[in-house]
Amino acid sequence: MNGTILIVDDDDDTAVLLRDSLRKRGFDVDAVNSAQQCLERLRTDPADVVVTDVQMSGMSGIDLCQELRQRYPDLLPIVLTGQGGLDTAIAAIRAGAYDFITKPVKVDALAIAVGRALEHLSLRREVKRLRSAADRDVPIDGIAGNSPAIRETIEMIRRVADSDATVLVTGESGTGKELVARALHNLSPRRDQPFVAVNCAAMPAPLLESELFGHVRGAFTDAKRSRAGLFVQAGAGTIFLDEIGEMPIEMQVKLLRVLQERKVRPVGGDEEVPFEARVVTATNRDLETEVEEKRFREDLFYRINVVAIPVPPLRSRAGDILLLAQFFLKRIAGRTNKPVQGISGPAARLLMDYDWPGNVRELENCMERAVALCRLDEVTVDDLPAKVQEHQSSKIVITTESPGELITLDEMERRYVRQVLNAVGGNKTHAARILGIDRRSLYRRLEEPRHDAKPEAAAAGAPSATGRPPTTPPPIGGASNGSNGHATPPSGTGTSVVHPGEIEHT
């Protein structure tokens, strides 16, 4: 049976005899001659079971059990007592001993007791492992989804929640970066302390400095009394600096010193005040590019980027879209007392195909609108926003030779750029590197084309000012549904035709 046993007995002959006898029965055993030697050995060589005599010079076996319980709660002691030493045995159990064996020791009885202790220890560790696994599978409040992308984010949150390391949460606007910051706080030992959130983009530099670091009386015109800053007000909790990429450069210098020294100097003050709060930051900007273009300090970037947690855009979580939509629908319908219970098939198809540039925030807004407009017991296509109904998928599946149903090279390039951007989780620097272009070219290729043709020319089918054939916008209300229940785009819209069996999910 797996496990390490340590024999403790000041009688060297007895210690060696018990060691050799247990080794013959397949146990991994070593022996020492005093309780002090036992404690010193355990510092470097952990053991699972300690078999100790009670009567020893120096520290007794009872005292050793008490020390082991405090220092190594997962270790199981077994005590060897003299004949009729019932009181001693009871004292040993109270001191933390798992079992006791009376002298003279029968090796077979000791082997059984050691085996039972190892089995008990193994079961206890398995229960602990299963509880830990169960805790990891419990959803985090406000963060839902089963896609690999969001599960990686959730796993990272759980891994660093107990740490005091500074965390940088990255992601597009609307992905839920503040929810990640709150989850880090709620899963940490700081959960009973304050969570203080600050939007760095909402204040000018002088006001932001006063808010974060505090001020003393008379520091400026309206400073009629001293005030502690948010770093100090957060106590031993968490301070969340949202949109840190928008922080003015002069404030970045001051924040860097604060993070280095773990002290703040109130505006107008002469003394620095220490703070205990954990610092979590977030941005929707690509800070590496901001550093390259000298808009964000490199030393501050490395100070806040000890652990990075990327939050994926919703378009990279296609499998979560309907799950989140149903979650929002249920919550909003319950709050507004509307009998809306689900989403129709065609409406669900449109929700899946849309790119969601506003991410989860946009999806929640969409479902709130849909519930407000819904007149049935399920959300239909007509209840969705026009931009969702009229959206053109970035998928390129050409199944026609009709010139009126083919797309331009510019449109194909734009869709491919979007697909690469989706594949890298919205990281524009990474996407530009893959495409072999710079970021400005990437932005230019993502822009929608302008149709500047005159109405008369467009009506006659003449080319537009851009040289491209005019396109006919899809009808309000979205594509009509055929008999097979799948959306069929109208001909001449400039979109490629996709057969039902060729629809891809990303």
Beta strands, then each sheet from edge to edge (+ up, - down):
strand 1: 4-8
strand 2: 28-32
strand 3: 49-53
strand 4: 76-81
strand 5: 99-102
strand 6: 167-170
strand 7: 195-199
strand 8: 214-215
strand 9: 227-228
strand 10: 238-242
strand 11: 263-264
strand 12: 273-274
strand 13: 278-283
strand 14: 307-310
strand 15: 342-343
strand 16: 378-379
strand 17: 480-481
strand 18: 487-488
sheet 1: 2+ 1+ 3+ 4+ 5+
sheet 2: 7+ 10+ 13+ 6+ 14+
sheet 3: 8+ 9-
sheet 4: 11+ 12-
sheet 5: 15+ 16+
sheet 6: 17+ 18-
end
